[in-house]
Amino acid sequence: MRNVFFILLGLFFLSKSVWADNRVTPVITEVTVYRSGAKVSSVASVRIPAGNSEVVFENLSPYFSSTSLQVKISGDATLNSAVFQMKTPGPGPENPRTPILRDSLVGLGDDLSRIRDERDVLTTENMLLSRKAEQIGAYTPGNPASMSISVAELRELTAYYRQRMLEIKNRLLDLAIKERKINELYKKIQENLVRLQPNTANQTGEIVLKLEAATAQSVEITCTYVVTQAGWTPIYDLRSEGLDKALQLVYKASVINRSGFDWKNVRLHLSSANPLLNNNRPVLTPVFVDFRPVYAYYDKKKQMPEQQATNTYNLAQVQSVDMGRARMEESIAKDELALIDIEPLEEEQDDPLLANFDLPKPQTILTDGQANVITVEEKDMPATYEYHAVPKLDPAVFLLAKVADYGKYNLLPGTANIFYQDTYVGQTFVNPQTVADTLLISLGRDEQITIKRVQPKDFTERRKNFNSSIRETYAFEIAVKNNKSVPVQIEILDQIPVSKQKEIEVSLEEKDGAEYNETFGKLKWKLQIPANQNKRVQFSYSVKYPKDKPVQMIRE
């Protein structure tokens, strides 16, 4: 029996060693930050026995995407399963300072009670003295005992009341100051007590790995997974040293980590991909047009006078066509079906996997939720410069940089800080998600070029034609002054209305050399203005419409 007992005991400890619980805290070595979310690689070296064993990666971010888990094992071991689960930490040992702080709070609470009691007594005494002071020298008719007191007695009583009331007021003030200081100390001790107490509410994640190995060995396990509370946004610095030089681009990234764990000295990568988006393709379904059932009440007595029905009204269903809805849904159906025929080259090209950046130096991103601005790369972008103005919308001239073949710079939509000749100009928004061959970047206003758009009164008129229609004529003048010491080329845009009805006729009377786009009513001038010179351009248009049908138009 004794030998059997030792054999069973040995089997018990053998089974415990086979399923040994190796709990390790891995080290985060590499992070790929997406626009939303981040891929984290955690590595740990563990010693596993022969046979089946279990390894637990603990102290991981709770913002874990379990479907993204990938496990890599360097060694002769097989992974049987990997499960992510949440863990709530239990209460830890109490700090030795905690009982002392609790006793301090109790003592301060007793002091506050004494202050409140003394203040109540003093307030009651003050009220009593105030009521008695009102009775000094008062005389009640028919009551000889209420005769007025002498001047000496009055002086003595008023002196006593004054001295005592001042003592009460001063004591109440001292108590208020003492109470405020005790409350401040009470609050600080409470905050220290909260910090010393173990936090059992914060959950962490852990990965339970079940392994199988032929021999006992040391293996290195790498777990890669995606966390949600992280991301980055692009920020640019655009610098221009002159109109004859390339545009300098400083590509930056604002990285935020709210995953609950710091990334210390990690290999950091940035990607414009977003794995958290829905990757299912959209499916177009038919849109049907059908008769809409309309329910109406009719008087049964009027329809059948010979019948004396208990229910006077019956509900009848009639079929009618909601023409407005039918036309609308038919239009929607045609528009959606038309989308199928759009050529792929006409769609906006936006490859989310195109922009990837590997930072050469290890980075540390704390989990404090603060934005960490990191310089990704610096490069020169060849650009051509042009001045641009739309005086109808803004009486200013803007400097534009035109960048061709901008796809190779991996630009993303973001805010850019503009510097012109080492002077901060302001901010602009860079939007590379366009199908145009050239990217336009606004470099801000140029105060050395002024522009003004006016409407001369002499060129505006309204007259009737044969008592059947009305023709209104509008004219505008645009003046540009170049205050620079060098000539400049400027592009000016304006517009005239576009008619939506055949009965409304819009005619361009004068364009002064502008390029005219009839579809959009756009006018464009390209002017070469010498140094310290000015130029003027004019345009006019007329609108003819029936006199009994007033038009709706934005007045200039």
C-alpha positions as CSV (number, residue, x, y, z in Angstrom):
1,M,0.0,0.0,0.0
2,R,2.8,2.3,0.8
3,N,4.4,1.9,-2.7
4,V,1.0,2.5,-4.3
5,F,0.6,5.7,-2.3
6,F,4.0,7.0,-3.5
7,I,3.2,6.0,-7.1
8,L,-0.1,8.0,-7.0
9,L,1.6,10.9,-5.4
10,G,4.2,10.9,-8.1
11,L,1.5,10.8,-10.9
12,F,-0.2,13.7,-9.2
13,F,2.9,15.9,-9.3
14,L,3.7,14.7,-12.8
15,S,0.2,15.8,-14.0
16,K,0.8,19.2,-12.3
17,S,4.1,19.7,-14.0
18,V,2.6,18.6,-17.4
19,W,-0.1,21.4,-17.2
20,A,2.2,23.9,-15.4
21,D,0.8,27.4,-15.4
22,N,3.6,29.6,-16.8
23,R,2.3,33.1,-16.3
24,V,4.6,35.7,-18.0
25,T,4.4,39.4,-18.7
26,P,5.6,39.8,-22.3
27,V,7.5,42.8,-23.6
28,I,6.0,45.0,-26.3
29,T,8.8,45.2,-29.0
30,E,7.0,46.4,-32.1
31,V,3.9,48.5,-32.9
32,T,2.2,49.3,-36.1
33,V,-0.1,52.2,-35.7
34,Y,-3.1,52.5,-38.0
35,R,-5.3,55.5,-38.6
36,S,-7.6,53.9,-36.1
37,G,-6.1,51.1,-34.0
38,A,-2.7,49.6,-33.6
39,K,-1.1,46.2,-34.2
40,V,1.0,45.2,-31.1
41,S,3.7,42.5,-31.0
42,S,4.4,41.1,-27.5
43,V,7.4,38.7,-27.0
44,A,8.3,36.5,-24.1
45,S,10.8,33.6,-23.6
46,V,9.4,30.7,-21.5
47,R,10.6,27.2,-20.4
48,I,8.1,24.5,-21.3
49,P,8.2,20.8,-20.2
50,A,7.8,17.8,-22.5
51,G,4.2,17.0,-23.4
52,N,1.3,19.4,-22.9
53,S,1.7,22.7,-21.1
54,E,0.0,26.0,-20.7
55,V,1.5,29.5,-21.0
56,V,-0.4,32.6,-20.1
57,F,0.5,36.0,-21.5
58,E,-0.8,38.4,-18.8
59,N,-0.9,42.2,-18.3
60,L,-2.1,42.9,-21.8
61,S,-4.4,45.7,-23.1
62,P,-8.1,45.1,-22.5
63,Y,-8.9,46.8,-25.7
64,F,-8.1,43.7,-27.6
65,S,-9.5,42.5,-31.0
66,S,-9.5,38.7,-30.4
67,T,-10.0,37.9,-34.1
68,S,-6.7,39.5,-34.9
69,L,-4.6,37.3,-32.7
70,Q,-1.6,35.7,-34.4
71,V,1.0,33.5,-32.5
72,K,4.5,32.7,-33.7
73,I,6.7,30.1,-31.8
74,S,10.4,29.8,-32.4
75,G,11.3,26.3,-31.3
76,D,10.1,22.7,-31.6
77,A,6.7,23.2,-30.1
78,T,3.1,23.0,-31.5
79,L,0.4,25.4,-30.6
80,N,-2.9,23.7,-29.9
81,S,-5.0,26.7,-29.0
82,A,-4.8,30.4,-28.1
83,V,-7.7,32.1,-26.3
84,F,-7.9,35.7,-25.2
85,Q,-9.8,36.5,-22.0
86,M,-10.3,39.4,-19.6
87,K,-8.9,39.3,-16.1
88,T,-10.0,41.4,-13.1
89,P,-7.2,41.9,-10.6
90,G,-8.0,40.9,-7.0
91,P,-7.3,43.0,-3.9
92,G,-3.6,43.5,-3.2
93,P,-1.8,44.0,0.1
94,E,-2.7,47.2,2.0
95,N,-0.1,49.9,2.2
96,P,1.2,50.5,5.7
97,R,0.3,54.2,5.5
98,T,-3.4,53.5,4.8
99,P,-4.4,52.9,8.5
100,I,-2.6,56.1,9.6
101,L,-4.4,58.1,6.9
102,R,-7.8,56.7,7.9
103,D,-7.1,57.7,11.6
104,S,-6.2,61.2,10.4
105,L,-9.5,61.5,8.6
106,V,-11.4,60.4,11.7
107,G,-9.5,63.0,13.8
108,L,-10.2,65.8,11.3
109,G,-13.8,64.8,11.2
110,D,-14.0,65.2,15.0
111,D,-12.4,68.7,14.7
112,L,-15.0,69.7,12.1
113,S,-17.8,68.5,14.4
114,R,-16.4,70.7,17.3
115,I,-16.2,73.7,15.0
116,R,-19.8,73.2,13.9
117,D,-21.0,72.9,17.5
118,E,-19.2,76.0,18.6
119,R,-20.4,78.0,15.6
120,D,-24.0,77.0,16.4
121,V,-23.6,78.2,20.0
122,L,-22.1,81.5,19.0
123,T,-24.7,82.1,16.4
124,T,-27.5,81.5,18.9
125,E,-25.8,83.9,21.4
126,N,-25.5,86.5,18.8
127,M,-29.2,86.3,17.9
128,L,-30.1,86.5,21.6
129,L,-28.0,89.6,22.2
130,S,-29.5,91.3,19.1
131,R,-33.0,90.7,20.4
132,K,-32.1,92.0,23.9
133,A,-30.4,95.1,22.4
134,E,-33.7,96.0,20.7
135,Q,-35.4,96.1,24.1
136,I,-33.0,98.6,25.7
137,G,-34.8,101.8,26.7
138,A,-38.1,100.6,25.4
139,Y,-41.3,101.7,27.4
140,T,-44.5,99.7,27.4
141,P,-47.6,101.8,28.5
142,G,-49.2,100.6,31.7
143,N,-46.0,98.8,32.7
144,P,-43.9,100.8,35.2
145,A,-41.2,98.2,35.1
146,S,-40.4,99.1,31.5
147,M,-39.3,102.7,32.3
148,S,-36.4,104.0,30.3
149,I,-32.9,103.5,31.8
150,S,-30.5,106.2,32.5
151,V,-27.8,107.4,30.2
152,A,-25.0,105.8,32.3
153,E,-26.8,102.5,32.3
154,L,-27.4,102.7,28.5
155,R,-23.7,103.5,27.9
156,E,-22.6,100.5,30.0
157,L,-25.0,98.1,28.3
158,T,-24.1,99.3,24.7
159,A,-20.5,98.9,25.5
160,Y,-21.0,95.4,26.8
161,Y,-23.1,94.4,23.7
162,R,-20.6,95.9,21.3
163,Q,-17.6,94.1,22.9
164,R,-19.4,90.8,23.1
165,M,-20.7,90.9,19.6
166,L,-17.3,91.8,18.3
167,E,-15.8,88.8,20.2
168,I,-18.5,86.5,18.6
169,K,-17.8,87.8,15.1
170,N,-14.1,87.4,15.4
171,R,-14.5,83.9,16.8
172,L,-16.8,82.9,14.0
173,L,-14.2,84.2,11.5
174,D,-11.5,82.2,13.2
175,L,-13.6,79.1,13.0
176,A,-14.4,79.6,9.3
177,I,-10.6,79.9,8.5
178,K,-9.9,76.9,10.6
179,E,-12.7,74.9,9.0
180,R,-11.4,75.8,5.5
181,K,-7.9,74.6,6.3
182,I,-9.2,71.4,7.8
183,N,-11.3,70.7,4.7
184,E,-8.2,71.3,2.4
185,L,-6.1,68.9,4.5
186,Y,-9.0,66.4,4.6
187,K,-9.2,66.5,0.8
188,K,-5.5,65.9,0.3
189,I,-5.5,63.0,2.7
190,Q,-8.5,61.4,0.9
191,E,-6.6,61.8,-2.5
192,N,-3.5,60.1,-1.0
193,L,-5.7,57.3,0.4
194,V,-7.3,56.7,-2.9
195,R,-3.9,56.4,-4.6
196,L,-2.6,54.0,-2.0
197,Q,-5.6,51.7,-2.2
198,P,-5.3,48.9,-4.8
199,N,-7.5,49.4,-7.8
200,T,-9.5,46.3,-8.4
201,A,-11.7,47.7,-11.1
202,N,-9.2,47.9,-14.0
203,Q,-9.4,44.9,-16.1
204,T,-6.5,43.6,-18.2
205,G,-6.3,41.1,-21.0
206,E,-4.4,37.8,-21.1
207,I,-3.8,35.1,-23.7
208,V,-3.9,31.5,-22.7
209,L,-1.7,29.3,-24.9
210,K,-1.8,25.6,-24.9
211,L,1.4,24.0,-26.3
212,E,2.7,20.6,-27.0
213,A,6.4,19.7,-27.2
214,A,8.3,16.5,-27.6
215,T,11.1,17.6,-25.2
216,A,11.5,20.1,-22.5
217,Q,12.9,23.3,-24.0
218,S,13.0,27.1,-24.0
219,V,10.9,28.8,-26.7
220,E,10.3,32.4,-27.7
221,I,6.6,33.2,-28.2
222,T,5.4,36.2,-30.2
223,C,1.8,37.3,-30.0
224,T,0.5,39.9,-32.4
225,Y,-2.9,41.4,-32.0
226,V,-4.8,44.6,-32.7
227,V,-5.9,47.1,-30.0
228,T,-8.5,49.7,-30.7
229,Q,-7.7,52.7,-28.4
230,A,-4.9,54.1,-30.5
231,G,-4.3,55.9,-33.8
232,W,-2.5,58.6,-35.7
233,T,-3.2,61.6,-37.9
234,P,-0.9,63.3,-40.4
235,I,0.5,66.8,-39.8
236,Y,2.6,68.7,-42.4
237,D,5.0,71.6,-42.3
238,L,5.2,73.2,-45.8
239,R,8.1,75.6,-46.3
240,S,8.8,77.7,-49.3
241,E,12.0,79.8,-49.6
242,G,10.9,81.5,-52.8
243,L,8.9,81.1,-56.0
244,D,11.9,79.6,-57.8
245,K,12.6,76.9,-55.3
246,A,11.1,73.5,-54.4
247,L,8.5,73.2,-51.7
248,Q,9.9,71.6,-48.6
249,L,7.7,69.0,-47.0
250,V,8.1,67.9,-43.4
251,Y,5.8,64.8,-42.8
252,K,4.8,64.4,-39.2
253,A,2.5,62.1,-37.3
254,S,0.4,62.8,-34.2
255,V,0.3,59.4,-32.4
256,I,-2.1,58.7,-29.5
257,N,-2.0,55.7,-27.2
258,R,-4.9,54.9,-24.9
259,S,-4.4,51.2,-24.9
260,G,-3.6,51.1,-21.1
261,F,0.0,50.1,-21.5
262,D,3.1,52.1,-22.5
263,W,5.0,51.4,-25.6
264,K,8.7,51.8,-24.5
265,N,11.6,51.8,-26.9
266,V,9.5,49.9,-29.6
267,R,10.0,49.6,-33.3
268,L,7.3,51.9,-34.5
269,H,5.6,51.7,-37.9
270,L,2.8,53.9,-39.3
271,S,0.2,52.7,-41.8
272,S,-2.7,54.4,-43.5
273,A,-4.7,51.2,-43.4
274,N,-7.7,50.8,-41.2
275,P,-8.4,47.2,-40.2
276,L,-11.3,48.2,-38.0
277,L,-13.4,49.2,-41.0
278,N,-16.1,47.0,-42.5
279,N,-14.4,45.1,-45.4
280,N,-17.6,43.6,-46.9
281,R,-18.3,44.8,-50.4
282,P,-21.5,46.8,-50.9
283,V,-24.3,45.0,-52.6
284,L,-26.8,46.9,-54.7
285,T,-30.4,45.7,-54.4
286,P,-33.3,46.6,-56.7
287,V,-35.6,49.5,-55.9
288,F,-39.2,48.7,-56.7
289,V,-42.1,51.0,-57.6
290,D,-45.6,49.7,-56.7
291,F,-49.1,50.9,-55.9
292,R,-49.5,52.2,-52.5
293,P,-52.6,51.0,-50.6
294,V,-54.8,53.9,-49.5
295,Y,-57.5,53.3,-46.9
296,A,-60.6,55.5,-47.0
297,Y,-63.9,55.6,-45.1
298,Y,-67.3,55.9,-46.8
299,D,-70.8,56.2,-45.4
300,K,-72.5,52.9,-45.7
301,K,-76.0,54.4,-45.1
302,K,-75.6,56.7,-48.0
303,Q,-74.4,53.9,-50.3
304,M,-77.1,51.4,-49.2
305,P,-80.0,53.3,-47.7
306,E,-82.2,50.2,-47.5
307,Q,-79.8,48.6,-45.0
308,Q,-79.9,49.6,-41.4
309,A,-76.4,48.5,-40.4
310,T,-75.2,48.7,-36.9
311,N,-71.8,50.0,-38.1
312,T,-72.3,53.2,-39.9
313,Y,-68.9,53.3,-41.5
314,N,-66.9,50.5,-43.2
315,L,-63.2,50.5,-44.1
316,A,-62.5,50.0,-47.8
317,Q,-59.2,49.6,-49.5
318,V,-58.6,51.4,-52.8
319,Q,-55.6,51.4,-55.0
320,S,-54.0,54.6,-56.1
321,V,-50.6,55.6,-57.5
322,D,-48.4,57.9,-55.6
323,M,-47.0,59.6,-58.6
324,G,-44.6,61.8,-56.7
325,R,-43.1,58.8,-54.8
326,A,-43.0,56.7,-58.0
327,R,-41.1,59.3,-59.9
328,M,-38.7,59.8,-57.0
329,E,-38.0,56.1,-56.6
330,E,-37.7,55.6,-60.3
331,S,-35.1,58.4,-60.4
332,I,-33.2,56.8,-57.5
333,A,-33.3,53.4,-59.3
334,K,-31.9,54.9,-62.5
335,D,-29.2,56.8,-60.6
336,E,-28.1,53.7,-58.7
337,L,-28.1,51.5,-61.8
338,A,-26.1,54.2,-63.6
339,L,-23.3,53.7,-61.0
340,I,-22.6,50.3,-62.4
341,D,-21.6,51.7,-65.7
342,I,-19.0,54.1,-64.2
343,E,-15.5,53.3,-65.4
344,P,-13.0,52.4,-62.6
345,L,-10.6,55.1,-63.7
346,E,-13.3,57.7,-63.0
347,E,-13.6,56.7,-59.3
348,E,-11.6,58.3,-56.6
349,Q,-8.4,56.3,-56.1
350,D,-7.7,55.7,-52.4
351,D,-5.5,52.7,-51.6
352,P,-5.4,52.5,-47.8
353,L,-2.3,50.2,-47.9
354,L,-0.3,52.7,-49.9
355,A,1.2,54.8,-47.2
356,N,3.5,52.9,-44.8
357,F,6.3,54.4,-42.8
358,D,9.1,52.7,-40.8
359,L,10.6,54.9,-38.2
360,P,14.4,54.4,-38.0
361,K,14.8,55.0,-34.3
362,P,12.9,53.3,-31.4
363,Q,10.1,55.3,-30.0
364,T,8.3,55.6,-26.6
365,I,4.6,56.4,-26.6
366,L,3.0,56.6,-23.2
367,T,-0.6,55.6,-22.6
368,D,-1.5,59.0,-21.3
369,G,-3.8,59.9,-24.2
370,Q,-1.5,62.8,-25.1
371,A,-0.6,63.5,-28.8
372,N,3.0,62.6,-29.6
373,V,4.2,64.4,-32.6
374,I,6.8,62.4,-34.5
375,T,8.8,63.5,-37.6
376,V,8.3,60.8,-40.2
377,E,10.4,62.1,-43.1
378,E,11.5,65.3,-44.9
379,K,11.7,65.8,-48.6
380,D,11.5,68.4,-51.4
381,M,8.5,68.5,-53.7
382,P,9.1,70.3,-57.0
383,A,6.3,72.7,-57.5
384,T,5.2,75.6,-59.7
385,Y,3.7,78.7,-58.1
386,E,0.7,80.7,-59.1
387,Y,-1.4,83.5,-57.6
388,H,-5.1,82.8,-57.4
389,A,-8.1,85.0,-56.5
390,V,-11.8,84.8,-56.3
391,P,-12.8,88.3,-55.4
392,K,-16.5,87.5,-55.3
393,L,-15.9,85.3,-52.2
394,D,-12.8,86.8,-50.7
395,P,-11.0,90.1,-51.5
396,A,-7.6,88.6,-51.2
397,V,-4.9,87.0,-53.4
398,F,-3.7,83.5,-52.5
399,L,-0.4,81.9,-53.4
400,L,-0.9,78.3,-54.8
401,A,1.7,75.6,-55.1
402,K,1.0,73.1,-57.9
403,V,2.6,69.7,-57.3
404,A,2.6,67.1,-60.1
405,D,2.8,63.4,-59.6
406,Y,2.0,63.8,-55.9
407,G,1.0,60.1,-55.4
408,K,4.6,59.2,-54.7
409,Y,4.7,61.3,-51.5
410,N,2.1,59.1,-49.7
411,L,0.1,62.2,-48.7
412,L,-3.0,61.8,-46.6
413,P,-5.7,64.4,-45.8
414,G,-4.5,66.6,-43.0
415,T,-3.6,70.0,-41.7
416,A,-0.5,71.7,-42.8
417,N,1.5,74.6,-41.2
418,I,2.7,77.1,-43.8
419,F,6.1,78.8,-43.6
420,Y,7.1,81.2,-46.3
421,Q,10.8,82.4,-46.0
422,D,10.9,81.3,-42.3
423,T,7.8,83.2,-41.5
424,Y,4.7,81.4,-40.2
425,V,1.8,82.2,-42.5
426,G,-1.0,80.1,-41.1
427,Q,-2.6,76.7,-41.7
428,T,-4.2,75.1,-44.7
429,F,-5.7,71.7,-45.4
430,V,-4.0,69.2,-47.8
431,N,-6.4,67.0,-49.6
432,P,-4.7,64.5,-51.9
433,Q,-7.9,62.5,-52.4
434,T,-8.7,63.9,-55.8
435,V,-8.6,62.6,-59.4
436,A,-6.7,65.6,-60.7
437,D,-3.2,65.2,-62.0
438,T,-2.0,68.2,-60.0
439,L,-2.3,68.8,-56.3
440,L,-3.1,72.4,-55.4
441,I,-1.8,73.6,-52.0
442,S,-2.8,77.0,-50.7
443,L,0.2,78.8,-49.2
444,G,-1.9,81.6,-47.7
445,R,-2.6,85.2,-48.6
446,D,-0.1,87.6,-50.2
447,E,-0.7,91.1,-48.7
448,Q,1.5,92.7,-51.3
449,I,-1.1,92.1,-54.0
450,T,-4.5,93.8,-53.6
451,I,-7.7,93.0,-55.5
452,K,-11.1,94.7,-55.4
453,R,-14.4,93.8,-57.1
454,V,-17.0,96.6,-57.6
455,Q,-20.3,97.0,-59.4
456,P,-20.5,100.3,-61.2
457,K,-24.0,101.8,-61.0
458,D,-23.8,103.2,-64.5
459,F,-23.6,99.7,-66.0
460,T,-26.6,98.2,-64.2
461,E,-30.1,98.7,-65.6
462,R,-33.6,97.1,-65.7
463,R,-36.0,97.6,-68.5
464,K,-39.2,96.1,-70.0
465,N,-39.3,94.7,-73.6
466,F,-42.7,95.2,-75.4
467,N,-44.5,94.8,-72.1
468,S,-43.9,91.0,-72.1
469,S,-40.5,90.4,-70.6
470,I,-38.0,92.1,-68.4
471,R,-34.2,92.3,-69.1
472,E,-31.8,93.1,-66.3
473,T,-28.2,93.9,-67.0
474,Y,-25.3,93.6,-64.5
475,A,-21.7,94.7,-64.8
476,F,-18.7,94.3,-62.6
477,E,-15.1,95.6,-62.6
478,I,-12.1,93.8,-60.9
479,A,-9.0,95.9,-60.1
480,V,-5.7,94.3,-59.2
481,K,-2.6,96.1,-57.9
482,N,0.9,94.5,-57.7
483,N,2.9,96.1,-55.0
484,K,5.8,93.7,-55.4
485,S,9.2,94.6,-57.0
486,V,8.8,91.7,-59.5
487,P,6.1,90.9,-62.0
488,V,3.5,88.3,-61.1
489,Q,1.0,86.1,-62.9
490,I,-2.4,85.8,-61.3
491,E,-5.5,83.7,-62.1
492,I,-8.8,85.4,-61.4
493,L,-12.1,83.5,-61.2
494,D,-15.7,84.9,-61.3
495,Q,-19.0,83.8,-62.6
496,I,-22.4,84.6,-64.1
497,P,-25.7,82.9,-63.3
498,V,-26.7,79.7,-65.1
499,S,-30.3,79.3,-66.2
500,K,-32.4,76.3,-65.3
501,Q,-35.5,77.3,-67.4
502,K,-35.9,77.9,-71.1
503,E,-37.9,81.0,-70.4
504,I,-35.0,82.5,-68.5
505,E,-32.2,83.7,-70.8
506,V,-28.8,84.5,-69.5
507,S,-26.4,86.2,-71.9
508,L,-22.8,87.1,-71.4
509,E,-22.5,90.6,-72.8
510,E,-18.8,91.3,-72.1
511,K,-16.0,89.0,-70.8
512,D,-12.8,91.2,-71.4
513,G,-10.7,88.3,-72.6
514,A,-11.8,85.7,-70.0
515,E,-12.1,82.0,-70.7
516,Y,-15.8,81.2,-70.4
517,N,-17.3,77.9,-69.3
518,E,-21.0,78.0,-70.3
519,T,-21.9,74.9,-68.3
520,F,-20.9,76.4,-65.0
521,G,-21.0,80.0,-65.9
522,K,-17.3,80.4,-64.9
523,L,-15.0,83.2,-66.0
524,K,-11.3,82.8,-65.8
525,W,-8.6,85.5,-66.5
526,K,-4.8,84.9,-66.5
527,L,-3.1,88.2,-66.1
528,Q,0.6,89.2,-66.1
529,I,1.0,92.2,-63.9
530,P,4.3,94.1,-64.0
531,A,5.9,95.3,-60.8
532,N,4.1,98.2,-59.0
533,Q,1.4,98.2,-61.7
534,N,-2.3,97.5,-61.8
535,K,-4.8,96.1,-64.2
536,R,-8.6,96.1,-64.5
537,V,-11.0,93.7,-66.2
538,Q,-14.7,94.0,-66.7
539,F,-17.6,91.7,-67.5
540,S,-21.3,92.1,-67.8
541,Y,-24.3,89.8,-68.4
542,S,-28.1,90.1,-68.8
543,V,-31.0,88.1,-67.6
544,K,-34.3,88.1,-69.6
545,Y,-37.4,86.5,-68.1
546,P,-41.2,86.9,-68.4
547,K,-42.6,89.9,-66.4
548,D,-45.3,87.8,-64.7
549,K,-42.8,85.2,-63.5
550,P,-40.3,86.8,-61.1
551,V,-36.9,85.0,-60.9
552,Q,-35.0,84.0,-57.8
553,M,-31.4,85.0,-58.0
554,I,-28.7,85.9,-55.6
555,R,-28.2,89.6,-55.9
556,E,-24.6,90.7,-56.4
